[in-house]
Amino acid sequence: MTPLFLYDTTLRDGTQREDISLSVEDKLTIAHRLAAFGMHYIECGWPGSNPKDAEFFARARRMNLPARLCAFGRTRHANATCDSDANLRALIESDTPAVTLVGKTWDYHVTHVLNATLEENLAMIRDSVAWMKARGREVIFDAEHFYDGYNAHPDYALAALAAAHEAGADWLALCETNGGKLPWEVEAITRTVAERLPGAKLGVHCHNDTGCAVANSLAAVRAGASMVQGTINGYGERVGNADLVTLLPNLQLKMGFDVLPQERLRDLTGLSRFVAEVANLKHDDHQPYTGHSAFAHKGGIHVAAILKSPDTYQHIDPERVGNEMRSVTSELSGRGNLQLQAQRMGLDLNNEAAQHVLSQIKRLEHEGFTFEAAEASVELMFHRLNADYVRPFELMDYFVITERRHGRGLLAEATVKVKVGGEVKFTAAEGNGPVNALATALQNALVDVYPVLRSVRLTDYKVRILDGVAGTAANTRVLIDFQAGEEGWTTVGASANIIDASWRALSDSMEYALVRLGEARS
């Protein structure tokens, strides 16, 4: 089977996504992780376009990464020479072993965007590729708008590819730049190119404007492409690029290509989430293969089946891509969901206990709670069933006041009274809002007895009105995220009063923290 090569353009095309801005340090960090993962080619940026990319290349060449770094640029200007072209010189100065040259293959773009003649554009392609090859670079020719260009003027689009190929280009990457093609179009056109240029190595670069970037890339591989370009998590301009995180397991686990060693594939989920974290974006819970929900099971019938045989409702073993199977707890759950979740938490839950918790969950969800994202609240239910479990504190009273004071703006104060080991503790705290004040007061009441709680911090707070018609009289659901070190968890509270809903979630979070940090007895 023909070897396949992965070409990552997260650091260039991925950064064209509207809400991504990577620092030089961010790009270096991602490049190091991509190389360690086994990415064959890493396109790092456009060295002639901005100081950030110039600094990146200056530092990256000292890293000795086990991947081929690529600098990206365009063919020479019309009516200019390669020697005088600042863009081409910047590509050479970047000192990467490979360069990617983008050139026009759609006649409409040549005449209306470049304002060049069709023959001059072919000369620009030939000259630029030959100039780079003469300087010892591997050259990937990105045939911009190739599929649209082929539909408009097939002979010219093929002539542009031939110009690059004859000048020595190592790869011809067929770009589906506007993202508007469908898989059967991409497959047919790619197959024609493979037949017309039998000695050329073909790549494919797809955008996701019709939601077909992954499918189009697979179609191109079926037709003869052996390089797949894309980005981690599909980040890219407009709606994104082909997602390498989905493409790689499709190529390897579904189509049978030996792209990377299997042990590397097990780091796919970690890589996907790492890049999202560095880019300061929430990882997509529903992303194929690597999402938090990719192997999550909510329906009781489904969970009962996978407890007997996981492949009844899973297309692969999630461990092959570094993910895990999990059960989602909700009013749709059966006992199997809870037993699977308890097993994952290292707890044993018999049928009677599972039924008890299930009844409790269904009653609470009727009141407005939801436990799909609040696994910490569910785990506490499991612990509280244990006759030996001793709750680490008892909540007695709380009082919260919010007022606007002259010269100090909005101020919130909270007082809480809790019983810890038979001793009643009464504390007060101020905060930038009632929930912050309440959380601080509760934490202050407990830290003298449980110092480990000093490391616990609130990281996110979400509120949802459950009955929009009722307006301010509606029930409120609160989800609160806490973190201690690298570990995070979510708890839930619901009430007609937003402060009371928050209090329930806060107290569960503190109790869960003590369970996880080994301070609660069970």
C-alpha positions in Angstrom: 0.0 0.0 0.0 1.3 3.5 -0.9 2.8 5.3 2.1 0.7 8.3 3.3 2.2 11.5 4.6 0.6 14.0 7.1 1.1 17.7 6.5 0.0 19.9 9.3 -0.7 23.6 8.7 -2.2 24.5 12.1 0.6 27.0 12.7 -0.3 28.9 9.5 -3.7 28.1 8.1 -5.1 27.2 11.5 -4.2 30.7 12.9 -6.4 32.2 10.3 -9.4 31.1 12.3 -11.2 34.2 13.7 -10.6 33.6 17.4 -7.0 32.2 17.4 -3.9 34.2 18.0 -0.7 32.3 18.8 2.4 33.8 20.3 5.8 32.7 19.2 6.1 30.6 22.3 2.7 29.0 21.6 3.8 28.1 18.1 7.1 26.6 19.3 5.2 24.6 21.9 2.7 23.2 19.4 5.5 22.5 16.8 7.4 20.4 19.4 4.2 18.4 20.3 3.4 17.8 16.6 6.9 16.6 15.9 6.9 14.3 18.9 3.5 12.9 17.8 5.1 11.9 14.5 3.7 14.5 12.0 5.7 14.2 8.8 5.5 17.9 7.7 4.8 20.9 9.8 4.0 24.1 8.0 5.1 26.9 10.3 4.1 30.2 8.8 4.9 32.8 6.2 8.4 34.2 7.0 8.1 37.2 4.8 4.8 38.4 6.1 5.2 39.4 9.8 7.9 39.7 12.5 6.3 36.9 14.6 6.9 34.2 12.0 10.4 35.6 11.3 11.2 35.1 15.0 9.6 31.6 15.0 11.8 30.4 12.2 15.0 31.8 13.8 14.3 29.9 16.9 12.8 26.7 15.4 15.8 25.9 13.4 17.7 25.4 16.6 15.2 22.9 18.0 16.2 19.9 15.7 12.7 18.6 15.5 12.1 15.1 14.1 9.8 16.5 11.4 10.2 18.4 8.1 9.5 22.0 8.8 8.0 24.0 5.9 8.1 27.7 5.3 5.1 29.0 3.3 5.1 31.6 0.5 3.9 32.4 -3.0 5.4 32.3 -6.4 7.4 35.3 -7.6 5.7 38.5 -8.6 4.6 39.0 -12.2 7.2 40.8 -14.3 9.9 40.2 -11.7 12.8 37.9 -11.2 13.2 35.3 -8.4 16.5 36.8 -7.3 14.8 40.2 -6.7 11.7 38.7 -5.0 11.7 39.5 -1.2 9.2 36.7 -0.5 11.3 34.0 -2.1 14.5 35.3 -0.3 12.6 35.1 3.0 11.7 31.5 2.4 15.4 30.7 1.8 16.5 32.6 4.9 14.0 30.7 7.0 16.4 27.7 6.5 13.7 25.0 6.5 14.3 21.8 4.6 11.0 22.2 2.7 9.1 25.1 1.3 5.5 25.3 0.2 4.8 27.6 -2.8 1.2 28.6 -3.4 0.4 29.4 -7.0 -2.6 30.2 -9.1 -4.3 27.4 -11.2 -7.7 29.0 -11.8 -7.5 31.2 -14.9 -10.1 33.6 -13.5 -7.8 34.4 -10.5 -4.8 34.8 -12.8 -6.5 37.5 -14.9 -8.7 39.2 -12.2 -6.5 38.9 -9.0 -2.9 38.7 -10.2 -3.7 40.9 -13.2 -1.2 38.7 -15.1 -1.5 36.8 -18.4 -2.0 33.1 -18.3 1.4 32.5 -19.8 3.1 34.8 -17.3 1.5 32.8 -14.4 2.9 29.6 -15.8 6.3 31.2 -16.0 6.0 32.4 -12.4 5.3 28.8 -11.3 8.2 27.3 -13.3 10.7 29.9 -12.3 9.9 29.9 -8.6 9.9 26.1 -8.2 13.2 25.8 -10.2 14.8 28.6 -8.2 13.9 26.8 -4.9 15.1 23.4 -6.2 18.4 24.9 -7.3 18.9 25.9 -3.6 18.3 22.4 -2.3 14.8 22.7 -1.0 12.1 20.1 -1.1 9.2 21.9 -2.8 5.5 21.4 -2.2 3.4 23.3 -4.8 0.1 24.3 -3.4 -2.2 24.5 -6.4 -4.6 27.2 -5.1 -8.3 26.8 -6.1 -7.3 23.8 -8.2 -10.7 22.1 -8.2 -12.6 25.2 -9.1 -10.0 26.0 -11.7 -10.3 22.6 -13.2 -14.0 22.9 -13.5 -13.7 26.3 -15.2 -10.7 25.6 -17.5 -9.3 22.0 -17.1 -6.5 22.4 -19.6 -5.1 25.5 -17.9 -5.4 24.0 -14.4 -3.5 20.9 -15.6 -1.0 23.1 -17.4 -0.2 24.9 -14.1 0.4 21.6 -12.4 2.6 20.4 -15.3 4.6 23.6 -15.0 5.4 23.0 -11.3 6.0 19.2 -11.9 8.4 19.8 -14.9 10.3 22.4 -12.9 11.0 19.8 -10.2 8.3 20.2 -7.6 8.4 17.2 -5.2 4.7 17.4 -4.4 1.6 18.8 -6.1 -1.0 19.7 -3.5 -4.4 20.1 -5.0 -6.2 22.7 -3.0 -10.0 22.8 -2.6 -9.7 26.4 -1.4 -13.3 27.5 -1.3 -14.5 24.4 0.3 -17.4 24.0 -2.0 -16.8 20.7 -3.7 -18.4 17.3 -2.9 -16.4 14.0 -2.5 -17.3 12.5 -5.8 -16.2 15.6 -7.6 -12.9 15.6 -5.7 -12.3 11.9 -6.4 -13.0 12.2 -10.1 -10.8 15.2 -10.7 -7.9 13.9 -8.5 -8.0 10.6 -10.5 -7.8 12.5 -13.7 -4.7 14.4 -12.5 -3.1 11.1 -11.4 -3.7 9.7 -14.9 -2.4 12.8 -16.7 0.7 13.2 -14.5 1.6 9.7 -13.6 5.0 10.5 -12.2 3.8 13.2 -9.8 3.2 12.8 -6.1 -0.1 14.3 -5.2 -1.4 15.9 -2.1 -4.8 17.4 -1.1 -5.7 20.4 0.9 -9.4 20.8 1.7 -11.5 23.4 3.4 -14.8 22.6 5.3 -17.3 25.1 4.0 -19.7 22.4 3.0 -18.8 20.1 5.9 -17.0 17.8 3.5 -13.3 18.6 4.1 -12.6 15.2 5.8 -14.7 13.3 3.2 -13.1 15.1 0.3 -9.6 14.3 1.6 -10.5 10.6 1.9 -11.9 10.8 -1.6 -8.6 12.3 -2.9 -6.6 9.5 -1.2 -8.8 6.9 -2.9 -8.0 8.6 -6.2 -4.2 8.6 -5.7 -3.2 11.4 -3.3 -0.5 10.4 -0.9 -0.1 13.6 1.2 -3.0 14.9 3.3 -2.9 18.5 4.5 -5.0 19.7 7.4 -5.0 21.2 10.9 -5.4 19.9 14.4 -9.1 20.0 15.3 -9.9 21.5 11.9 -8.9 25.0 12.9 -8.8 27.4 10.0 -10.2 30.2 8.0 -14.0 30.7 7.8 -15.4 27.3 9.1 -12.0 25.5 9.1 -9.8 23.0 7.3 -9.8 19.3 7.1 -9.4 17.9 10.6 -6.3 15.8 10.9 -7.6 14.5 14.2 -10.4 12.8 12.4 -8.6 12.1 9.1 -5.7 10.1 10.7 -7.8 7.4 12.4 -10.0 7.2 9.4 -7.0 6.6 7.2 -5.4 4.2 9.6 -8.2 2.4 11.3 -10.8 2.4 8.6 -8.9 2.5 5.3 -5.9 0.4 6.5 -3.1 2.8 5.8 -0.1 2.4 8.0 0.3 6.2 8.6 1.9 6.2 12.1 2.8 3.5 14.7 -0.2 2.5 16.8 1.4 3.8 20.0 1.5 7.3 18.5 -2.2 7.0 17.6 -2.9 6.5 21.3 -1.7 10.1 21.9 -4.3 11.5 19.5 -6.8 12.6 22.1 -4.0 14.2 24.2 -2.7 16.1 21.1 -6.1 17.3 20.2 -6.9 18.6 23.6 -3.3 20.1 24.1 -3.6 22.2 20.9 -7.0 23.5 22.0 -5.6 24.4 25.4 -2.6 26.3 23.9 -5.0 28.1 21.5 -7.1 29.0 24.5 -10.2 27.4 23.0 -12.6 24.9 24.5 -12.1 21.5 23.2 -15.1 20.2 21.2 -16.8 17.6 23.4 -18.5 16.2 20.3 -15.4 15.9 18.1 -15.1 12.5 16.4 -12.7 10.1 18.1 -11.2 12.6 20.7 -14.2 14.4 22.1 -15.3 13.9 25.7 -18.6 12.6 24.3 -17.2 10.5 21.5 -17.6 7.3 23.4 -20.2 8.5 26.0 -23.4 6.5 26.4 -26.6 7.9 27.8 -29.4 5.5 26.9 -29.9 2.7 29.4 -30.4 0.1 26.7 -27.1 1.1 25.1 -25.2 0.9 28.3 -26.7 -2.4 29.2 -25.5 -3.7 25.9 -21.9 -2.3 26.1 -21.5 -3.8 29.5 -21.9 -7.1 27.8 -19.9 -6.2 24.7 -18.5 -2.7 24.1 -18.5 -3.1 20.3 -22.3 -3.2 20.3 -22.5 0.6 20.3 -18.8 1.6 19.6 -17.2 1.6 16.2 -13.6 1.2 17.7 -12.0 0.7 21.1 -11.6 4.3 22.4 -8.2 3.4 23.9 -6.8 3.1 20.3 -7.0 6.9 20.1 -6.3 7.6 23.7 -9.9 8.3 24.7 -12.2 6.4 27.1 -15.7 5.0 27.2 -17.9 6.6 29.8 -21.5 6.5 30.9 -23.6 9.7 31.1 -25.9 10.0 34.0 -29.4 11.4 33.5 -33.1 10.5 33.8 -32.7 8.3 30.7 -30.1 6.2 32.5 -30.5 2.6 33.7 -28.7 0.9 36.5 -26.0 -0.1 34.0 -25.1 3.6 33.4 -24.5 4.1 37.1 -22.6 0.8 37.6 -20.3 1.6 34.7 -19.7 5.1 36.0 -19.0 3.8 39.5 -16.6 1.2 38.1 -14.7 4.0 36.2 -14.4 5.8 39.6 -13.1 2.7 41.3 -16.3 2.1 43.3 -18.5 -1.0 43.6 -22.2 -0.4 43.1 -24.6 -3.3 43.5 -28.0 -3.4 41.8 -29.9 -2.2 44.9 -27.6 0.8 45.4 -27.7 1.6 41.7 -31.5 1.6 41.8 -31.5 3.9 44.8 -29.2 6.4 43.2 -31.1 6.2 39.9 -34.4 7.0 41.7 -32.7 10.0 43.4 -31.3 11.3 40.1 -34.7 11.1 38.4 -36.4 13.0 41.3 -33.7 15.7 41.3 -33.8 16.1 37.5 -37.5 16.6 37.8 -36.6 19.5 40.1 -34.2 21.0 37.6 -30.9 19.3 38.3 -28.9 17.8 35.5 -26.0 15.4 36.0 -24.5 14.9 32.6 -21.7 17.4 33.2 -21.8 17.2 37.0 -20.1 13.8 37.6 -18.7 15.0 40.9 -22.3 15.4 42.3 -23.0 11.8 41.1 -19.9 10.4 42.7 -20.9 12.0 46.0 -24.2 10.2 45.8 -22.2 6.9 45.5 -20.1 7.7 48.5 -23.0 8.8 50.7 -24.6 5.3 50.2 -21.6 3.8 52.0 -22.6 3.2 55.7 -19.0 4.0 56.7 -18.9 7.4 54.9 -18.7 10.4 57.2 -19.6 13.7 55.7 -16.7 16.1 56.4 -18.9 19.0 57.4 -22.5 19.9 58.0 -24.0 23.0 56.5 -26.1 25.1 58.9 -26.8 28.6 57.8 -25.7 31.2 55.3 -26.5 34.9 54.8 -25.6 37.0 51.7 -26.1 40.7 51.1 -25.3 42.7 48.0 -25.3 46.5 48.0 -23.8 49.4 46.1 -21.8 51.7 48.4 -20.7 55.2 47.6 -17.1 55.2 46.5 -16.7 51.4 46.6 -19.2 50.4 43.9 -20.9 47.0 44.1 -20.0 45.0 47.2 -21.1 41.5 48.2 -20.8 40.0 51.7 -21.5 36.5 52.9 -21.5 34.8 56.2 -21.7 31.0 56.7 -22.1 28.7 59.7 -20.9 25.1 59.4 -20.3 22.3 61.8 -16.9 20.5 61.4 -16.2 17.6 63.7 -18.6 18.8 66.3 -17.3 22.4 66.3 -19.5 25.2 64.9 -17.5 27.6 62.7 -18.9 31.0 61.7 -17.0 33.0 59.0 -17.6 36.0 56.8 -16.1 37.2 53.5 -16.4 39.8 50.9 -16.4 39.1 47.1 -16.9 40.7 43.7 -20.3 39.0 43.6 -22.6 37.0 45.9 -21.4 33.6 44.7 -17.7 34.6 45.0 -18.3 35.9 48.5 -20.2 32.7 49.5 -17.5 30.5 48.1 -14.8 32.4 49.9 -16.7 32.3 53.2 -17.3 28.6 53.0 -13.6 27.9 52.1 -12.4 30.1 55.0 -14.7 28.2 57.4 -13.1 24.9 56.4 -9.4 25.5 55.7 -8.3 25.5 59.3 -9.5 21.9 59.7 -8.8 20.9 56.0 -5.7 22.9 54.8 -5.8 21.1 51.5 -8.7 23.2 50.5 -6.3 26.2 50.1 -5.4 24.7 46.7 -9.0 24.6 45.5 -10.2 27.4 43.2 -13.4 28.2 41.4 -12.8 28.3 37.6 -16.2 28.7 36.0 -19.8 29.4 36.9 -22.8 28.8 34.6 -26.4 29.7 35.2 -29.4 28.6 33.2 -33.0 29.7 33.7 -35.1 26.5 33.4 -38.5 28.1 32.6 -38.1 31.2 30.4 -41.8 31.9 30.5 -41.7 32.4 34.3 -39.0 35.0 34.0 -37.4 36.0 37.3 -39.7 33.6 39.2 -38.3 30.6 37.2 -36.2 27.8 38.6 -32.5 28.2 38.2 -29.8 25.6 37.6 -26.2 26.3 38.4 -23.1 24.4 37.3 -19.8 25.3 39.1 -16.3 24.2 38.0 -13.5 23.9 40.5 -9.9 22.9 40.2 -7.1 21.7 42.4 -3.8 21.3 40.6 -4.4 19.4 37.4 -7.7 17.9 38.5 -11.0 19.6 37.8 -14.6 18.8 38.6 -18.2 20.1 38.2 -21.1 20.1 40.6 -24.7 21.1 40.1 -27.4 22.9 42.1 -30.9 23.9 41.3 -33.5 26.0 43.1 -36.0 28.8 42.6 -33.3 31.0 44.2 -30.1 31.5 42.4 -28.1 31.9 45.6 -29.5 28.7 47.1 -28.8 26.8 43.8 -25.2 28.1 44.0 -24.9 27.2 47.7 -25.9 23.6 46.9 -23.3 23.3 44.1 -20.6 25.0 46.2 -21.0 22.8 49.2 -21.0 19.7 46.9 -17.7 21.0 45.4 -16.0 21.4 48.7 -17.1 18.0 49.9 -16.0 16.4 46.6 -12.6 18.1 46.9 -12.1 16.5 50.3 -13.1 13.1 48.9 -10.6 13.4 46.0 -7.9 14.9 48.2 -8.2 12.1 50.7 -9.6 14.1 53.6 -13.1 12.5 53.8 -13.6 9.1 55.4 -15.5 6.3 53.7 
